[in-house]
Every structure is written in structure tokens, then in C-alpha cells.
Amino acid sequence: MKRGTRIALIVAPIVLVALAFYFFSNIISYLCISAVLSLMGRPLMDQMMKIRVKNIKMPASVAAVISLATLIGTFVLLFSLFLPTLAQQTVKLQSSVNLDDVEQGLAEPIASTERLIHTYQLAPDDFQLVPYLQNVITEFLSSIQISSIASQLVGFTGDLFIGIFSIAFITFFLLKERSILRNMIQALIPDEYEAKVDHILVTIRDLLTRYFIGVMVEVVLVGTLISIGLGILGVDNAVVIGFFAGLFNVIPYVGPIIGAAIGLAFTVIGSLELDFYSQTLPLLGKVAGVFAVVQLADNFIFQPFIYSSSVKAHPLEIFIVILMGANLAGIGGMILAIPVYTILRVIAGEFFSQFEVVRSITGRM
């Protein structure tokens, strides 16, 4: 078969998938999330299928239900551990924060900021920071339409329930009939490529299963270490800060910065009764130190194990791919960059191994 025809047969399914993403984004999103959950539940499913009672193997549907219930139970357990604490700390924060205390606690740094602005003539001489921020917040709140938010909230709630049901339904069948996606994909592929496509799907499944399980472990480790570190320092809301830090850590490079910013903001709000320069500022330095140490551990211990061992890619490759994902689709692109790159590497290694550049990026696989 001519090279042009072979390339066309490979490119055509990719184009079809891109069009499906464009026109049926919600359905494709459900399928992608379900595929990820099925990959995470696959090891448990495989172990349960090995269980035999008097040479009677457990039915696939029963194993799938137990595996899905275990996944759901794990997520519910994680949220049940954090959400009550989050709600409790939020109520405590709301009851303890007084606007007069906020203004008094931040009076000195606000005055320093205003002096700096006036010194470098960054604003008119009569500029005052507090009234300026009040005007900005007032204008922002006045631009928000409550009725629109209410209708969007109702719509979001309905979509959320539909999404959860759809994802659970699809995940069940992906666990129960592990070859269903493979059969659908192979139906679009010429018979002569079935063996290669089957090898591609098995490789992708194994790599992504290790990757997503590793990411979950990374989130738990980062959140736990930050909670412990801030708890040792006596920072209020340490568990809440750790929860958000671990959650945002899923976003490469940008996520840790967002988590640290949230942690510093919570620390400032919880330390309004302290002197800013002699007490709050040193505490902020210690909090930043905790985030820095955990991030170093994540960068040099957790991530190399997850990325290099699971998807078998060089750290420089990962960095460039994530930057490309951010350029194409923002934060969502950064999150999806590594799984998509892994899939493309496997396909390229199977069909285009004759090219030196392909061998160079797939040699570790």
C-alpha cells in the first residue's frame, strides 16, 4: 500500500475524533472520564475476576459493580474526610473575620503600598488604595446578574446529575466488557492493521492506568504533606489549605502556584490580630517554605516516578508537551497534555518507527 494511502487511513480517524469532540463535546467528555475511571478500576476488576469459588468464576457484571462501587466509595470517602472540615473551617472563618479587624490588620502594608505608588508616581497624588479596591469590587458585583446566576445554577445542577449518571453507566460497561472500545475502534480500521491497533490499545491502557493511579497518589501525598507541615506551624485551616493544594496540583506548573496563593491568603486572613511585620510576615515565609519543600519533593520524587515510570517520557519532553497543551487549550490542555501525548507516542511508535525522530521519542517505551 502506498505511503500516502496509509497516512490517510491513519489521519482519517483522528480527523473524525476531532470533529466528534467539536460537535459532541459533552458526550465525548463523559466517555473520556469514564475511560479514565475504567482504567483506574481495571486492576481491581482483574483481581476480582481471578476469584473462584468451587471453580465458579465471579460474573463480570458483579465484578464490574463492585469495582465501580469501590471507585465511587473511594471518592466519597476522600470528600467526606475533607468537606466537613472545609465547611467547619469556612463557618469559623466567616464568624471570626471582622471587617474592622481586616482593615486594621492590613493598615500598615496598605500604607506602605500607597507610599510606594506615590514615590514612583504610579497613580495621582490623591490616590488611595482602599477606596480604589472598594470601587472595583462594587463595579464587579453590580455587573453580576443574580437571576442569570440562579438559572445557570439550576442548569448546572441538572447537567451534573445527568453527567454523574452517564459516567457511572458508561464506566460500568467499560469495566464489564473490556473489549467494547477496542471493538469499536477496530471496526474503523482495515483488517491488515488489526494486530497493530490491538497492540496499541493494550499499550495505551497499561501506560495510562499507571499514570492516572499515580496522579491520584500524588494528589493525596501533596495534600497530606502540606496539611501536616502547616499544622506543625499552627496555621489555621491547615487541612483545608492542604485539600486545595493537592487538588490544584493536578494542573502542571500553574496548579502549585494557585495552591500556594490560596494558602498564603488563608494564612493572612487567619492572622489579622497579629502584627503584620513582626509576626504575620515571618509566618507567611514559613508557609511559603512548606509549599516550596513539598513542591521540591513533588518535582524530584513524585513526578519523576509518575511521569517517567508510567508514561516513560523524558522530563524535557513532558515540559514541552505541557507548554504546547497550555498554548492550545489553556489549563484544560495542560491537564490533558500528557495522556494525549502518550497516546500519540504509542501510535507513532507502531506505525512510523522507520523515522529516526519517532524512534528517539519512543525509545523509552
N, C-alpha and C positions, 0 to 999 in steps of 0.2 A: 504494500500500500504506500502511496506517495506520502512524503512528509507533510505536504500541505493538507491532505485529507485527514491524516492522523491528528494534526494540530487542531483542525476544525472540529473533529469529533470530541476532542478534549475541551476546547473552548466553548462549544455549544452548551453543554450542561452548566458551565459556570455562568454564562450569559442568562440562561433560564433561571438559575438560582437568584441572580441579581435582580431580574425582573420580578420574581416572586417576592423578594424582600421589599421591593418598591410598592407593589400593588397589594400585598397581603402581609404587611409588616406585623400586625398583631398575631396572626396565626403562626407565622414563622417564629416570632418571639416565643410563643408557647412551646413550639416544637423544640427550639434551641434550649430553653430552660428545662424542658422535660428530658431532652437528651443528656444534659449535664447531670440532672438528678439520677437518671438511669445509670450513667457512668459511675457516679458515686455509690449507688446502691448495688452495682454489679458484683463486687467482691462478696458482699453478704449473700446475695442471691446465689452465687456459685457455691458457697459453702453450704447453704441450706439444701441445695439440690443434691448434695452428696450424702445427706442424711437418709438412712434407710431403716425402716422398722420391719423386721421379718422379711427382708428382701423387697419390701414395698417402698418405692421412692416417693418422696413428697411431691404432690402435684405442683406443676409450675404456677398455677393460679394462686395456690395457697402460699407458696414461697414468695411470689410477687407481692401479695397483700401484706405479708409480714415484713418484707424488705421496705415497702413503701411506708408502712406504719412506723417502722423504725426510723426512717428518714424524717418523717413528719414529727415523730416524738422527739428526735434529737433537736430539731429546730425549735419546737415548742419548749423543750427543757432549757435551751440556751436563752431564749427570750424570757422565760418565766424566772430565770435567775437574775436577769438584768432589769427587766421592765419594772417590777415592784420597787427595786432600789432607785431606778430612774424617776419613777413617779413620786416616791417619798422625798428624794432629794430636790426634785423640782418644786414640790409644795413647800418644803423647808426654805428653799431659795426665795420663793415668792414672798413668804411670810417674813423672812429676815431682812430682805432688801428694802431700805427706806431711801426715797429719792434725795432727801436732805443729806443722808449719810453718804450716798453716792457722790453728790456734788462736793461735800466737804472732803471726802477721801481723795477725790481727783482734783481738788482745787490747786494743789501745788504743781502737779505735772501739767495741768491745763495752763496755768500761769507761765510756766517755762516754755510751753509750746507757743503761746501768744508772743512772748518776748523774742523767741527765735524768728517767728514770722515777721515781726516788726523790724528786727535787726537787719534781716536780709530783704526787707521791703517786698515780701511775697503777697501782701494784701494792703488795702488802705489803712491809714493810721488809726481810724476808729474801729477797726476790725476786732470783733470778739468771738471767740471760738464757740462758746456755749450757745448764744443766740443763733449763730450760723447753723450749728447742728440741729437745733430745735426747728428751725425753718425747713431744713432739708427733710427731717423726719415728718413734719406736718404735711409738707407737699407730697411726700411719698404716700402717707396714709390717706390723704384726700383723693389721691388718684385711684385708690383701690375701691372697686365697687362690691359692696357686701353681697348683693343679690347674685352677682356673677360668681363670686366665690362659693356661695351656697349651692348654686346649680352645678358648678363644677365638682363640688364635694360629693353631691348626690350621685352624679355621673361616675365619679371615680370609685365610689363605694360599690356601685353596681358592676362596673368593669372589674373591680378587684375580686368580687365573689365569682364572677364568670371566669376570670383568669385562673383563680385558685382551683376551681372545679376542673377546668380544661386541662391544666397542667397535671393535676393528680390523675385524671382519666388517661391522658396520653402516657404519663410515666408508667402507669400500671401495665399497659400493653407493651411498652418498650422493654420492661423487665420480663414480662411473661413470654413474649415472643421476640427473643433477642435478634432474630434474623429478619424482622419485619422491615427495618430501614435498609438493610443490605439487599433484600429482595427488591425493594422499590428502586434503589439506585441501580442495581444490576439490570433492571428492566429497561433502563435508558441507555445501557452500554452494549456495544456489539459483542457477540459471543466470544470472539477471539481475545477480548480484554477481560473476560470474567475472572480469570485466575489472578491477574494483576490487581484488579479492583478489589477482589476478596482480600488479598494480602494488604492492600492499602487500608481497608476498613478495619481489619484486625489491628494493624499497627497504630492507627489513629485512636482506636478505642483504648488500647493499652496505655499509650502516652498521655492522653487526656484524662483518663481515670486517675493516674498517678498525680497529674498536675492539679486537678480540682480538689482531690483529697488533701494534697499538700497545701493548697491555698487555705482551706478551712483550718488546718492545723496552724498555719502561720497567723491567721486572724486571732485564734484563741491564744496563742503564745504571746503575741504582741499586746493584746488587750490585758492579759493576765499580768505580764511583767510591768506594764505601765501602772496598773492598779496597785500592785504591790509596792512599786517604787514611790508613788505619790502617797500611798497610805503610810509608809515609813516616815515621809516628810511631814505627815499630819495635815495634808491638803484635804479640804472638804470635797465631797463629791468625787473621790478618787475612783470608785467603781464606775460611775457614770462617764468620767473622762476616759477611763480605760476602754469602756464599751465603744464609745465613739471613735477612739483612736484605732482600735482593732478593726472596726467596721470600715472606716475610711482608708485603712491601709491596703484594701483591695485595689485602690486606684494607684497605679505605679507612680512614684516620684511626687506627684501632687498630693496624694492622699495623706502621707505623713505630715506634710506642711499644714493641711487643713486640720488634722487631728491635734497637732501641737498648738495651733492658733486657738482651737476650742479649749484646750487645756489651760492655756495662759489666760484666756478670757474668764473661765470659771474661777481660776485662782485669784484674779484681781477682784472679781465680784465677792468672793468669799473672804477677802482680806481688807475690806473697806475700813474697818475700825483700826487697822494698823497704820503706822507711819509709813508713807509711801517709800521714801528713800532709804530709811534705816532698816525696815522690816519687809515691806512688800517686794521691793526691788530685788533684794537678795533671795527671797523665796521664789520669785519668778526665775532667777538664774538657776536655782536648784531644780525647778520643774523643767526648765529647758534642758538642763543636764540629763535628767531622767529620760526625756524624749530622745536626746542625742545618743545616749548609751544604748537604749533599746533599738534605735534605728540602725546603729552600727552593728549590733548583734543580728538584726534582720538582714542587713545588706551583706554581711560577711559570713553568716552561718545559715540562717533560714533560707534566704532567697537562692544562694548558690546550690543548696541541696534540692530545693523545689524545682528551680528552672533548669539547672544543668543536669540534674539526675532524672527529672521527669520528662522534659521535652528534649533533653540532650542538645542544647544550643549554647554557643559561646555567649558570655555576658555582654560583649560588644554587639553581637547580633541582636540580643534582646533589647538593648538600649536603643539601637537604631530603629528596630521594628516598632517599639512603643512610641518613639517620636513620630514615625510615619502614621501610626494609628491616631495619635493626637491631632496631627495636621489634617487628617481626612475626616475624623468624626468626633473630635473633642475627647471628653472624658470617657464616653462610651467606647470610642475607638481604642483608647489606651487599655481599657479592661479586656476588650476582645482581641487585641493585637496578638498576644502570644498564642491563644488557641487557633486563631485563623492562620497564623504563620506556621504553626505546627502542621496543620492540615495541608497547606500548600507545599511545605518541605517534603512531606511524605509522598504527595502526588508527583512532585518534580523528581524525587529520587527514583521513583518507579518508572516513569515514562521518559525522563530526559537525563538519565545517568551518563549518557555518552558525552555530555558537555562538562568541561573542566570546572566551570563556575558552579554548576549544580553539585558535582562531587565534592567541592570544597565546603559547601554549606550543609551537606547531608552526610558527610563522612563520619560524624559523631553518632549518628543514629544506628 
